[in-house]
Amino acid sequence: MLPCPKIVVDRKDPLDVAQETNHSIRAVDRYMKDFNRVRLCHEDGKNPEFISLATSLNRTVVKEYLQIIEDSKICS
C-alpha cells in the first residue's frame, strides 16, 4: 500500500507515516514527489496513459495515485 493516502487523505505527518508503514522518510518523500507529478498532470487534463509516459511510472501506479486524488476530493 502506498503511504500517500495517509498523508493526503488523513493529513498525517510524513515522518509518522514512514514509521507506521516501515518505509524510510526518503521513500515516503519519493512517493509524494511522484504523487504530486501525477496530480499536476491530472489537473492539466492529461489522461492516465500520457501521465504514465510523462512520469515514467507504471500505469497501475498512476491509476492508484489518481484514485487517491479522487478519494481526497471526497474527503475535502
mmCIF file of the N, C-alpha and C atoms, coordinates in Angstrom:
data_MODEL
# 
_entry.id   MODEL 
# 
loop_
_atom_site.group_PDB 
_atom_site.id 
_atom_site.type_symbol 
_atom_site.label_atom_id 
_atom_site.label_alt_id 
_atom_site.label_comp_id 
_atom_site.label_asym_id 
_atom_site.label_entity_id 
_atom_site.label_seq_id 
_atom_site.pdbx_PDB_ins_code 
_atom_site.Cartn_x 
_atom_site.Cartn_y 
_atom_site.Cartn_z 
_atom_site.occupancy 
_atom_site.B_iso_or_equiv 
_atom_site.pdbx_formal_charge 
_atom_site.auth_seq_id 
_atom_site.auth_comp_id 
_atom_site.auth_asym_id 
_atom_site.auth_atom_id 
_atom_site.pdbx_PDB_model_num 
ATOM 1   N N  . MET A 1 1  ? 0.833   -1.184 0.000   1.00 0.00 ? 1  MET A N  1 
ATOM 2   C CA . MET A 1 1  ? 0.000   0.000  0.000   1.00 0.00 ? 1  MET A CA 1 
ATOM 3   C C  . MET A 1 1  ? 0.875   1.244  0.000   1.00 0.00 ? 1  MET A C  1 
ATOM 4   N N  . LEU A 1 2  ? 0.511   2.208  -0.807  1.00 0.00 ? 2  LEU A N  1 
ATOM 5   C CA . LEU A 1 2  ? 1.244   3.458  -0.875  1.00 0.00 ? 2  LEU A CA 1 
ATOM 6   C C  . LEU A 1 2  ? 0.972   4.293  0.378   1.00 0.00 ? 2  LEU A C  1 
ATOM 7   N N  . PRO A 1 3  ? 1.988   4.979  0.878   1.00 0.00 ? 3  PRO A N  1 
ATOM 8   C CA . PRO A 1 3  ? 1.789   5.810  2.068   1.00 0.00 ? 3  PRO A CA 1 
ATOM 9   C C  . PRO A 1 3  ? 1.064   7.119  1.773   1.00 0.00 ? 3  PRO A C  1 
ATOM 10  N N  . CYS A 1 4  ? 0.859   7.451  0.513   1.00 0.00 ? 4  CYS A N  1 
ATOM 11  C CA . CYS A 1 4  ? 0.269   8.743  0.148   1.00 0.00 ? 4  CYS A CA 1 
ATOM 12  C C  . CYS A 1 4  ? -1.110  8.996  0.753   1.00 0.00 ? 4  CYS A C  1 
ATOM 13  N N  . PRO A 1 5  ? -2.019  8.008  0.794   1.00 0.00 ? 5  PRO A N  1 
ATOM 14  C CA . PRO A 1 5  ? -3.334  8.315  1.376   1.00 0.00 ? 5  PRO A CA 1 
ATOM 15  C C  . PRO A 1 5  ? -3.250  8.778  2.824   1.00 0.00 ? 5  PRO A C  1 
ATOM 16  N N  . LYS A 1 6  ? -2.318  8.240  3.562   1.00 0.00 ? 6  LYS A N  1 
ATOM 17  C CA . LYS A 1 6  ? -2.180  8.649  4.960   1.00 0.00 ? 6  LYS A CA 1 
ATOM 18  C C  . LYS A 1 6  ? -1.774  10.115 5.054   1.00 0.00 ? 6  LYS A C  1 
ATOM 19  N N  . ILE A 1 7  ? -1.015  10.586 4.092   1.00 0.00 ? 7  ILE A N  1 
ATOM 20  C CA . ILE A 1 7  ? -0.570  11.976 4.098   1.00 0.00 ? 7  ILE A CA 1 
ATOM 21  C C  . ILE A 1 7  ? -1.628  12.879 3.472   1.00 0.00 ? 7  ILE A C  1 
ATOM 22  N N  . VAL A 1 8  ? -2.154  12.473 2.313   1.00 0.00 ? 8  VAL A N  1 
ATOM 23  C CA . VAL A 1 8  ? -3.082  13.314 1.568   1.00 0.00 ? 8  VAL A CA 1 
ATOM 24  C C  . VAL A 1 8  ? -4.483  13.293 2.174   1.00 0.00 ? 8  VAL A C  1 
ATOM 25  N N  . VAL A 1 9  ? -5.012  12.115 2.425   1.00 0.00 ? 9  VAL A N  1 
ATOM 26  C CA . VAL A 1 9  ? -6.390  11.989 2.906   1.00 0.00 ? 9  VAL A CA 1 
ATOM 27  C C  . VAL A 1 9  ? -6.464  12.178 4.418   1.00 0.00 ? 9  VAL A C  1 
ATOM 28  N N  . ASP A 1 10 ? -5.599  11.473 5.147   1.00 0.00 ? 10 ASP A N  1 
ATOM 29  C CA . ASP A 1 10 ? -5.637  11.528 6.613   1.00 0.00 ? 10 ASP A CA 1 
ATOM 30  C C  . ASP A 1 10 ? -4.856  12.722 7.180   1.00 0.00 ? 10 ASP A C  1 
ATOM 31  N N  . ARG A 1 11 ? -4.075  13.396 6.325   1.00 0.00 ? 11 ARG A N  1 
ATOM 32  C CA . ARG A 1 11 ? -3.286  14.572 6.715   1.00 0.00 ? 11 ARG A CA 1 
ATOM 33  C C  . ARG A 1 11 ? -2.308  14.295 7.860   1.00 0.00 ? 11 ARG A C  1 
ATOM 34  N N  . LYS A 1 12 ? -1.649  13.139 7.759   1.00 0.00 ? 12 LYS A N  1 
ATOM 35  C CA . LYS A 1 12 ? -0.650  12.770 8.765   1.00 0.00 ? 12 LYS A CA 1 
ATOM 36  C C  . LYS A 1 12 ? 0.715   13.304 8.372   1.00 0.00 ? 12 LYS A C  1 
ATOM 37  N N  . ASP A 1 13 ? 1.566   13.444 9.350   1.00 0.00 ? 13 ASP A N  1 
ATOM 38  C CA . ASP A 1 13 ? 2.937   13.890 9.137   1.00 0.00 ? 13 ASP A CA 1 
ATOM 39  C C  . ASP A 1 13 ? 3.720   12.802 8.399   1.00 0.00 ? 13 ASP A C  1 
ATOM 40  N N  . PRO A 1 14 ? 4.500   13.162 7.366   1.00 0.00 ? 14 PRO A N  1 
ATOM 41  C CA . PRO A 1 14 ? 5.260   12.161 6.615   1.00 0.00 ? 14 PRO A CA 1 
ATOM 42  C C  . PRO A 1 14 ? 6.191   11.313 7.489   1.00 0.00 ? 14 PRO A C  1 
ATOM 43  N N  . LEU A 1 15 ? 6.777   11.894 8.514   1.00 0.00 ? 15 LEU A N  1 
ATOM 44  C CA . LEU A 1 15 ? 7.657   11.123 9.392   1.00 0.00 ? 15 LEU A CA 1 
ATOM 45  C C  . LEU A 1 15 ? 6.871   10.046 10.138  1.00 0.00 ? 15 LEU A C  1 
ATOM 46  N N  . ASP A 1 16 ? 5.675   10.393 10.613  1.00 0.00 ? 16 ASP A N  1 
ATOM 47  C CA . ASP A 1 16 ? 4.816   9.405  11.278  1.00 0.00 ? 16 ASP A CA 1 
ATOM 48  C C  . ASP A 1 16 ? 4.404   8.300  10.309  1.00 0.00 ? 16 ASP A C  1 
ATOM 49  N N  . VAL A 1 17 ? 4.089   8.698  9.085   1.00 0.00 ? 17 VAL A N  1 
ATOM 50  C CA . VAL A 1 17 ? 3.687   7.721  8.065   1.00 0.00 ? 17 VAL A CA 1 
ATOM 51  C C  . VAL A 1 17 ? 4.846   6.782  7.754   1.00 0.00 ? 17 VAL A C  1 
ATOM 52  N N  . ALA A 1 18 ? 6.043   7.310  7.655   1.00 0.00 ? 18 ALA A N  1 
ATOM 53  C CA . ALA A 1 18 ? 7.220   6.470  7.392   1.00 0.00 ? 18 ALA A CA 1 
ATOM 54  C C  . ALA A 1 18 ? 7.366   5.416  8.482   1.00 0.00 ? 18 ALA A C  1 
ATOM 55  N N  . GLN A 1 19 ? 7.194   5.819  9.726   1.00 0.00 ? 19 GLN A N  1 
ATOM 56  C CA . GLN A 1 19 ? 7.309   4.874  10.833  1.00 0.00 ? 19 GLN A CA 1 
ATOM 57  C C  . GLN A 1 19 ? 6.179   3.851  10.819  1.00 0.00 ? 19 GLN A C  1 
ATOM 58  N N  . GLU A 1 20 ? 4.951   4.298  10.549  1.00 0.00 ? 20 GLU A N  1 
ATOM 59  C CA . GLU A 1 20 ? 3.792   3.397  10.536  1.00 0.00 ? 20 GLU A CA 1 
ATOM 60  C C  . GLU A 1 20 ? 3.875   2.364  9.422   1.00 0.00 ? 20 GLU A C  1 
ATOM 61  N N  . THR A 1 21 ? 4.435   2.761  8.286   1.00 0.00 ? 21 THR A N  1 
ATOM 62  C CA . THR A 1 21 ? 4.456   1.881  7.115   1.00 0.00 ? 21 THR A CA 1 
ATOM 63  C C  . THR A 1 21 ? 5.795   1.167  6.926   1.00 0.00 ? 21 THR A C  1 
ATOM 64  N N  . ASN A 1 22 ? 6.712   1.370  7.867   1.00 0.00 ? 22 ASN A N  1 
ATOM 65  C CA . ASN A 1 22 ? 8.048   0.778  7.784   1.00 0.00 ? 22 ASN A CA 1 
ATOM 66  C C  . ASN A 1 22 ? 8.773   1.155  6.491   1.00 0.00 ? 22 ASN A C  1 
ATOM 67  N N  . HIS A 1 23 ? 8.617   2.428  6.094   1.00 0.00 ? 23 HIS A N  1 
ATOM 68  C CA . HIS A 1 23 ? 9.336   2.987  4.952   1.00 0.00 ? 23 HIS A CA 1 
ATOM 69  C C  . HIS A 1 23 ? 10.326  4.011  5.497   1.00 0.00 ? 23 HIS A C  1 
ATOM 70  N N  . SER A 1 24 ? 11.347  4.266  4.724   1.00 0.00 ? 24 SER A N  1 
ATOM 71  C CA . SER A 1 24 ? 12.252  5.357  5.091   1.00 0.00 ? 24 SER A CA 1 
ATOM 72  C C  . SER A 1 24 ? 11.578  6.678  4.737   1.00 0.00 ? 24 SER A C  1 
ATOM 73  N N  . ILE A 1 25 ? 12.003  7.742  5.382   1.00 0.00 ? 25 ILE A N  1 
ATOM 74  C CA . ILE A 1 25 ? 11.456  9.059  5.051   1.00 0.00 ? 25 ILE A CA 1 
ATOM 75  C C  . ILE A 1 25 ? 11.795  9.415  3.608   1.00 0.00 ? 25 ILE A C  1 
ATOM 76  N N  . ARG A 1 26 ? 12.945  8.944  3.135   1.00 0.00 ? 26 ARG A N  1 
ATOM 77  C CA . ARG A 1 26 ? 13.330  9.168  1.741   1.00 0.00 ? 26 ARG A CA 1 
ATOM 78  C C  . ARG A 1 26 ? 12.337  8.500  0.783   1.00 0.00 ? 26 ARG A C  1 
ATOM 79  N N  . ALA A 1 27 ? 11.914  7.282  1.112   1.00 0.00 ? 27 ALA A N  1 
ATOM 80  C CA . ALA A 1 27 ? 10.942  6.580  0.268   1.00 0.00 ? 27 ALA A CA 1 
ATOM 81  C C  . ALA A 1 27 ? 9.600   7.301  0.278   1.00 0.00 ? 27 ALA A C  1 
ATOM 82  N N  . VAL A 1 28 ? 9.156   7.735  1.451   1.00 0.00 ? 28 VAL A N  1 
ATOM 83  C CA . VAL A 1 28 ? 7.887   8.465  1.550   1.00 0.00 ? 28 VAL A CA 1 
ATOM 84  C C  . VAL A 1 28 ? 7.972   9.753  0.737   1.00 0.00 ? 28 VAL A C  1 
ATOM 85  N N  . ASP A 1 29 ? 9.090   10.451 0.825   1.00 0.00 ? 29 ASP A N  1 
ATOM 86  C CA . ASP A 1 29 ? 9.277   11.670 0.036   1.00 0.00 ? 29 ASP A CA 1 
ATOM 87  C C  . ASP A 1 29 ? 9.206   11.378 -1.460  1.00 0.00 ? 29 ASP A C  1 
ATOM 88  N N  . ARG A 1 30 ? 9.802   10.259 -1.879  1.00 0.00 ? 30 ARG A N  1 
ATOM 89  C CA . ARG A 1 30 ? 9.762   9.885  -3.301  1.00 0.00 ? 30 ARG A CA 1 
ATOM 90  C C  . ARG A 1 30 ? 8.334   9.581  -3.740  1.00 0.00 ? 30 ARG A C  1 
ATOM 91  N N  . TYR A 1 31 ? 7.592   8.841  -2.905  1.00 0.00 ? 31 TYR A N  1 
ATOM 92  C CA . TYR A 1 31 ? 6.188   8.560  -3.218  1.00 0.00 ? 31 TYR A CA 1 
ATOM 93  C C  . TYR A 1 31 ? 5.393   9.861  -3.369  1.00 0.00 ? 31 TYR A C  1 
ATOM 94  N N  . MET A 1 32 ? 5.633   10.803 -2.467  1.00 0.00 ? 32 MET A N  1 
ATOM 95  C CA . MET A 1 32 ? 4.896   12.068 -2.523  1.00 0.00 ? 32 MET A CA 1 
ATOM 96  C C  . MET A 1 32 ? 5.315   12.902 -3.736  1.00 0.00 ? 32 MET A C  1 
ATOM 97  N N  . LYS A 1 33 ? 6.583   12.844 -4.096  1.00 0.00 ? 33 LYS A N  1 
ATOM 98  C CA . LYS A 1 33 ? 7.044   13.554 -5.293  1.00 0.00 ? 33 LYS A CA 1 
ATOM 99  C C  . LYS A 1 33 ? 6.355   12.988 -6.527  1.00 0.00 ? 33 LYS A C  1 
ATOM 100 N N  . ASP A 1 34 ? 6.320   11.662 -6.636  1.00 0.00 ? 34 ASP A N  1 
ATOM 101 C CA . ASP A 1 34 ? 5.637   11.020 -7.761  1.00 0.00 ? 34 ASP A CA 1 
ATOM 102 C C  . ASP A 1 34 ? 4.150   11.351 -7.746  1.00 0.00 ? 34 ASP A C  1 
ATOM 103 N N  . PHE A 1 35 ? 3.535   11.299 -6.569  1.00 0.00 ? 35 PHE A N  1 
ATOM 104 C CA . PHE A 1 35 ? 2.115   11.624 -6.443  1.00 0.00 ? 35 PHE A CA 1 
ATOM 105 C C  . PHE A 1 35 ? 1.842   13.040 -6.943  1.00 0.00 ? 35 PHE A C  1 
ATOM 106 N N  . ASN A 1 36 ? 2.669   13.979 -6.553  1.00 0.00 ? 36 ASN A N  1 
ATOM 107 C CA . ASN A 1 36 ? 2.461   15.368 -6.960  1.00 0.00 ? 36 ASN A CA 1 
ATOM 108 C C  . ASN A 1 36 ? 2.671   15.570 -8.457  1.00 0.00 ? 36 ASN A C  1 
ATOM 109 N N  . ARG A 1 37 ? 3.580   14.821 -9.046  1.00 0.00 ? 37 ARG A N  1 
ATOM 110 C CA . ARG A 1 37 ? 3.749   14.898 -10.506 1.00 0.00 ? 37 ARG A CA 1 
ATOM 111 C C  . ARG A 1 37 ? 2.499   14.394 -11.213 1.00 0.00 ? 37 ARG A C  1 
ATOM 112 N N  . VAL A 1 38 ? 1.937   13.289 -10.722 1.00 0.00 ? 38 VAL A N  1 
ATOM 113 C CA . VAL A 1 38 ? 0.704   12.743 -11.297 1.00 0.00 ? 38 VAL A CA 1 
ATOM 114 C C  . VAL A 1 38 ? -0.443  13.739 -11.101 1.00 0.00 ? 38 VAL A C  1 
ATOM 115 N N  . ARG A 1 39 ? -0.531  14.319 -9.907  1.00 0.00 ? 39 ARG A N  1 
ATOM 116 C CA . ARG A 1 39 ? -1.606  15.273 -9.603  1.00 0.00 ? 39 ARG A CA 1 
ATOM 117 C C  . ARG A 1 39 ? -1.541  16.475 -10.549 1.00 0.00 ? 39 ARG A C  1 
ATOM 118 N N  . LEU A 1 40 ? -0.347  17.015 -10.773 1.00 0.00 ? 40 LEU A N  1 
ATOM 119 C CA . LEU A 1 40 ? -0.207  18.164 -11.662 1.00 0.00 ? 40 LEU A CA 1 
ATOM 120 C C  . LEU A 1 40 ? -0.621  17.829 -13.094 1.00 0.00 ? 40 LEU A C  1 
ATOM 121 N N  . CYS A 1 41 ? -0.217  16.661 -13.572 1.00 0.00 ? 41 CYS A N  1 
ATOM 122 C CA . CYS A 1 41 ? -0.626  16.235 -14.923 1.00 0.00 ? 41 CYS A CA 1 
ATOM 123 C C  . CYS A 1 41 ? -2.135  16.053 -14.990 1.00 0.00 ? 41 CYS A C  1 
ATOM 124 N N  . HIS A 1 42 ? -2.712  15.449 -13.956 1.00 0.00 ? 42 HIS A N  1 
ATOM 125 C CA . HIS A 1 42 ? -4.159  15.226 -13.910 1.00 0.00 ? 42 HIS A CA 1 
ATOM 126 C C  . HIS A 1 42 ? -4.905  16.555 -13.916 1.00 0.00 ? 42 HIS A C  1 
ATOM 127 N N  . GLU A 1 43 ? -4.429  17.514 -13.125 1.00 0.00 ? 43 GLU A N  1 
ATOM 128 C CA . GLU A 1 43 ? -5.065  18.836 -13.079 1.00 0.00 ? 43 GLU A CA 1 
ATOM 129 C C  . GLU A 1 43 ? -4.956  19.557 -14.412 1.00 0.00 ? 43 GLU A C  1 
ATOM 130 N N  . ASP A 1 44 ? -3.943  19.201 -15.209 1.00 0.00 ? 44 ASP A N  1 
ATOM 131 C CA . ASP A 1 44 ? -3.753  19.787 -16.533 1.00 0.00 ? 44 ASP A CA 1 
ATOM 132 C C  . ASP A 1 44 ? -4.591  19.065 -17.589 1.00 0.00 ? 44 ASP A C  1 
ATOM 133 N N  . GLY A 1 45 ? -5.368  18.068 -17.150 1.00 0.00 ? 45 GLY A N  1 
ATOM 134 C CA . GLY A 1 45 ? -6.281  17.383 -18.064 1.00 0.00 ? 45 GLY A CA 1 
ATOM 135 C C  . GLY A 1 45 ? -5.677  16.219 -18.827 1.00 0.00 ? 45 GLY A C  1 
ATOM 136 N N  . LYS A 1 46 ? -4.515  15.768 -18.421 1.00 0.00 ? 46 LYS A N  1 
ATOM 137 C CA . LYS A 1 46 ? -3.867  14.657 -19.130 1.00 0.00 ? 46 LYS A CA 1 
ATOM 138 C C  . LYS A 1 46 ? -4.498  13.328 -18.735 1.00 0.00 ? 46 LYS A C  1 
ATOM 139 N N  . ASN A 1 47 ? -4.508  12.390 -19.680 1.00 0.00 ? 47 ASN A N  1 
ATOM 140 C CA . ASN A 1 47 ? -5.085  11.073 -19.408 1.00 0.00 ? 47 ASN A CA 1 
ATOM 141 C C  . ASN A 1 47 ? -4.035  10.162 -18.766 1.00 0.00 ? 47 ASN A C  1 
ATOM 142 N N  . PRO A 1 48 ? -4.479  9.040  -18.164 1.00 0.00 ? 48 PRO A N  1 
ATOM 143 C CA . PRO A 1 48 ? -3.548  8.153  -17.460 1.00 0.00 ? 48 PRO A CA 1 
ATOM 144 C C  . PRO A 1 48 ? -2.398  7.632  -18.321 1.00 0.00 ? 48 PRO A C  1 
ATOM 145 N N  . GLU A 1 49 ? -2.663  7.357  -19.584 1.00 0.00 ? 49 GLU A N  1 
ATOM 146 C CA . GLU A 1 49 ? -1.603  6.849  -20.455 1.00 0.00 ? 49 GLU A CA 1 
ATOM 147 C C  . GLU A 1 49 ? -0.517  7.906  -20.660 1.00 0.00 ? 49 GLU A C  1 
ATOM 148 N N  . PHE A 1 50 ? -0.946  9.155  -20.895 1.00 0.00 ? 50 PHE A N  1 
ATOM 149 C CA . PHE A 1 50 ? 0.020   10.241 -21.051 1.00 0.00 ? 50 PHE A CA 1 
ATOM 150 C C  . PHE A 1 50 ? 0.818   10.433 -19.767 1.00 0.00 ? 50 PHE A C  1 
ATOM 151 N N  . ILE A 1 51 ? 0.122   10.420 -18.622 1.00 0.00 ? 51 ILE A N  1 
ATOM 152 C CA . ILE A 1 51 ? 0.786   10.619 -17.336 1.00 0.00 ? 51 ILE A CA 1 
ATOM 153 C C  . ILE A 1 51 ? 1.833   9.532  -17.108 1.00 0.00 ? 51 ILE A C  1 
ATOM 154 N N  . SER A 1 52 ? 1.479   8.300  -17.457 1.00 0.00 ? 52 SER A N  1 
ATOM 155 C CA . SER A 1 52 ? 2.417   7.191  -17.295 1.00 0.00 ? 52 SER A CA 1 
ATOM 156 C C  . SER A 1 52 ? 3.677   7.413  -18.125 1.00 0.00 ? 52 SER A C  1 
ATOM 157 N N  . LEU A 1 53 ? 3.501   7.833  -19.363 1.00 0.00 ? 53 LEU A N  1 
ATOM 158 C CA . LEU A 1 53 ? 4.653   8.086  -20.230 1.00 0.00 ? 53 LEU A CA 1 
ATOM 159 C C  . LEU A 1 53 ? 5.465   9.295  -19.744 1.00 0.00 ? 53 LEU A C  1 
ATOM 160 N N  . ALA A 1 54 ? 4.787   10.355 -19.348 1.00 0.00 ? 54 ALA A N  1 
ATOM 161 C CA . ALA A 1 54 ? 5.477   11.584 -18.940 1.00 0.00 ? 54 ALA A CA 1 
ATOM 162 C C  . ALA A 1 54 ? 6.247   11.417 -17.630 1.00 0.00 ? 54 ALA A C  1 
ATOM 163 N N  . THR A 1 55 ? 5.731   10.598 -16.737 1.00 0.00 ? 55 THR A N  1 
ATOM 164 C CA . THR A 1 55 ? 6.356   10.435 -15.421 1.00 0.00 ? 55 THR A CA 1 
ATOM 165 C C  . THR A 1 55 ? 7.225   9.185  -15.318 1.00 0.00 ? 55 THR A C  1 
ATOM 166 N N  . SER A 1 56 ? 7.159   8.333  -16.321 1.00 0.00 ? 56 SER A N  1 
ATOM 167 C CA . SER A 1 56 ? 7.859   7.039  -16.312 1.00 0.00 ? 56 SER A CA 1 
ATOM 168 C C  . SER A 1 56 ? 7.385   6.145  -15.176 1.00 0.00 ? 56 SER A C  1 
ATOM 169 N N  . LEU A 1 57 ? 6.122   6.313  -14.793 1.00 0.00 ? 57 LEU A N  1 
ATOM 170 C CA . LEU A 1 57 ? 5.521   5.462  -13.770 1.00 0.00 ? 57 LEU A CA 1 
ATOM 171 C C  . LEU A 1 57 ? 4.627   4.424  -14.440 1.00 0.00 ? 57 LEU A C  1 
ATOM 172 N N  . ASN A 1 58 ? 4.575   3.260  -13.855 1.00 0.00 ? 58 ASN A N  1 
ATOM 173 C CA . ASN A 1 58 ? 3.711   2.194  -14.334 1.00 0.00 ? 58 ASN A CA 1 
ATOM 174 C C  . ASN A 1 58 ? 2.259   2.673  -14.343 1.00 0.00 ? 58 ASN A C  1 
ATOM 175 N N  . ARG A 1 59 ? 1.474   2.253  -15.338 1.00 0.00 ? 59 ARG A N  1 
ATOM 176 C CA . ARG A 1 59 ? 0.064   2.673  -15.433 1.00 0.00 ? 59 ARG A CA 1 
ATOM 177 C C  . ARG A 1 59 ? -0.729  2.297  -14.190 1.00 0.00 ? 59 ARG A C  1 
ATOM 178 N N  . THR A 1 60 ? -0.432  1.159  -13.616 1.00 0.00 ? 60 THR A N  1 
ATOM 179 C CA . THR A 1 60 ? -1.134  0.738  -12.397 1.00 0.00 ? 60 THR A CA 1 
ATOM 180 C C  . THR A 1 60 ? -0.865  1.712  -11.263 1.00 0.00 ? 60 THR A C  1 
ATOM 181 N N  . VAL A 1 61 ? 0.373   2.144  -11.126 1.00 0.00 ? 61 VAL A N  1 
ATOM 182 C CA . VAL A 1 61 ? 0.727   3.108  -10.081 1.00 0.00 ? 61 VAL A CA 1 
ATOM 183 C C  . VAL A 1 61 ? 0.024   4.439  -10.348 1.00 0.00 ? 61 VAL A C  1 
ATOM 184 N N  . VAL A 1 62 ? 0.013   4.879  -11.598 1.00 0.00 ? 62 VAL A N  1 
ATOM 185 C CA . VAL A 1 62 ? -0.669  6.123  -11.955 1.00 0.00 ? 62 VAL A CA 1 
ATOM 186 C C  . VAL A 1 62 ? -2.148  6.022  -11.579 1.00 0.00 ? 62 VAL A C  1 
ATOM 187 N N  . LYS A 1 63 ? -2.771  4.898  -11.877 1.00 0.00 ? 63 LYS A N  1 
ATOM 188 C CA . LYS A 1 63 ? -4.190  4.729  -11.545 1.00 0.00 ? 63 LYS A CA 1 
ATOM 189 C C  . LYS A 1 63 ? -4.414  4.733  -10.032 1.00 0.00 ? 63 LYS A C  1 
ATOM 190 N N  . GLU A 1 64 ? -3.474  4.167  -9.273  1.00 0.00 ? 64 GLU A N  1 
ATOM 191 C CA . GLU A 1 64 ? -3.584  4.210  -7.810  1.00 0.00 ? 64 GLU A CA 1 
ATOM 192 C C  . GLU A 1 64 ? -3.501  5.650  -7.319  1.00 0.00 ? 64 GLU A C  1 
ATOM 193 N N  . TYR A 1 65 ? -2.562  6.419  -7.868  1.00 0.00 ? 65 TYR A N  1 
ATOM 194 C CA . TYR A 1 65 ? -2.444  7.821  -7.483  1.00 0.00 ? 65 TYR A CA 1 
ATOM 195 C C  . TYR A 1 65 ? -3.709  8.594  -7.864  1.00 0.00 ? 65 TYR A C  1 
ATOM 196 N N  . LEU A 1 66 ? -4.245  8.330  -9.041  1.00 0.00 ? 66 LEU A N  1 
ATOM 197 C CA . LEU A 1 66 ? -5.473  9.013  -9.459  1.00 0.00 ? 66 LEU A CA 1 
ATOM 198 C C  . LEU A 1 66 ? -6.644  8.672  -8.535  1.00 0.00 ? 66 LEU A C  1 
ATOM 199 N N  . GLN A 1 67 ? -6.698  7.441  -8.059  1.00 0.00 ? 67 GLN A N  1 
ATOM 200 C CA . GLN A 1 67 ? -7.747  7.058  -7.117  1.00 0.00 ? 67 GLN A CA 1 
ATOM 201 C C  . GLN A 1 67 ? -7.579  7.813  -5.794  1.00 0.00 ? 67 GLN A C  1 
ATOM 202 N N  . ILE A 1 68 ? -6.337  7.977  -5.352  1.00 0.00 ? 68 ILE A N  1 
ATOM 203 C CA . ILE A 1 68 ? -6.078  8.739  -4.129  1.00 0.00 ? 68 ILE A CA 1 
ATOM 204 C C  . ILE A 1 68 ? -6.537  10.190 -4.316  1.00 0.00 ? 68 ILE A C  1 
ATOM 205 N N  . ILE A 1 69 ? -6.281  10.740 -5.500  1.00 0.00 ? 69 ILE A N  1 
ATOM 206 C CA . ILE A 1 69 ? -6.716  12.117 -5.783  1.00 0.00 ? 69 ILE A CA 1 
ATOM 207 C C  . ILE A 1 69 ? -8.237  12.210 -5.688  1.00 0.00 ? 69 ILE A C  1 
ATOM 208 N N  . GLU A 1 70 ? -8.930  11.264 -6.286  1.00 0.00 ? 70 GLU A N  1 
ATOM 209 C CA . GLU A 1 70 ? -10.397 11.273 -6.225  1.00 0.00 ? 70 GLU A CA 1 
ATOM 210 C C  . GLU A 1 70 ? -10.883 11.100 -4.789  1.00 0.00 ? 70 GLU A C  1 
ATOM 211 N N  . ASP A 1 71 ? -10.259 10.196 -4.043  1.00 0.00 ? 71 ASP A N  1 
ATOM 212 C CA . ASP A 1 71 ? -10.649 9.979  -2.640  1.00 0.00 ? 71 ASP A CA 1 
ATOM 213 C C  . ASP A 1 71 ? -10.428 11.236 -1.803  1.00 0.00 ? 71 ASP A C  1 
ATOM 214 N N  . SER A 1 72 ? -9.350  11.952 -2.075  1.00 0.00 ? 72 SER A N  1 
ATOM 215 C CA . SER A 1 72 ? -9.059  13.164 -1.295  1.00 0.00 ? 72 SER A CA 1 
ATOM 216 C C  . SER A 1 72 ? -10.057 14.274 -1.613  1.00 0.00 ? 72 SER A C  1 
ATOM 217 N N  . LYS A 1 73 ? -10.623 14.283 -2.818  1.00 0.00 ? 73 LYS A N  1 
ATOM 218 C CA . LYS A 1 73 ? -11.653 15.267 -3.149  1.00 0.00 ? 73 LYS A CA 1 
ATOM 219 C C  . LYS A 1 73 ? -12.931 15.007 -2.375  1.00 0.00 ? 73 LYS A C  1 
ATOM 220 N N  . ILE A 1 74 ? -13.248 13.737 -2.176  1.00 0.00 ? 74 ILE A N  1 
ATOM 221 C CA . ILE A 1 74 ? -14.443 13.348 -1.423  1.00 0.00 ? 74 ILE A CA 1 
ATOM 222 C C  . ILE A 1 74 ? -14.290 13.761 0.028   1.00 0.00 ? 74 ILE A C  1 
ATOM 223 N N  . CYS A 1 75 ? -13.070 13.611 0.561   1.00 0.00 ? 75 CYS A N  1 
ATOM 224 C CA . CYS A 1 75 ? -12.821 13.889 1.978   1.00 0.00 ? 75 CYS A CA 1 
ATOM 225 C C  . CYS A 1 75 ? -12.670 15.382 2.256   1.00 0.00 ? 75 CYS A C  1 
ATOM 226 N N  . SER A 1 76 ? -12.444 16.187 1.234   1.00 0.00 ? 76 SER A N  1 
ATOM 227 C CA . SER A 1 76 ? -12.198 17.628 1.447   1.00 0.00 ? 76 SER A CA 1 
ATOM 228 C C  . SER A 1 76 ? -13.460 18.362 1.805   1.00 0.00 ? 76 SER A C  1 
# 
